[in-house]
């Protein structure tokens, strides 16, 4: 019997707990990409992977959005507001 596949949001939650990271946002690509790989996603481009993890956090009951961080967008040409996610208290 095959092991149950971990969702992207569950993989991000597990990674944050393991690393004791208080928040996740697009400016922390190592955290997001490692969570995506742990979930076994099939997207190839790193930007697409990061966007998939952010979208999963936005939809998940594991996370709550706690404001924004102003930083450059993926092109590096303009500043945008990136959502910041924290683990929802149990």
Secondary structure, 3 states (H helix, E strand, C coil): CCCCCCCHHHHHHHHHHHHCCCEECCCCHHHHHHHHHHHCCCCCCHHHHHHHHHHHHHHCCCEEEEEEEEEECCCCCCEEEEEEEEECCC
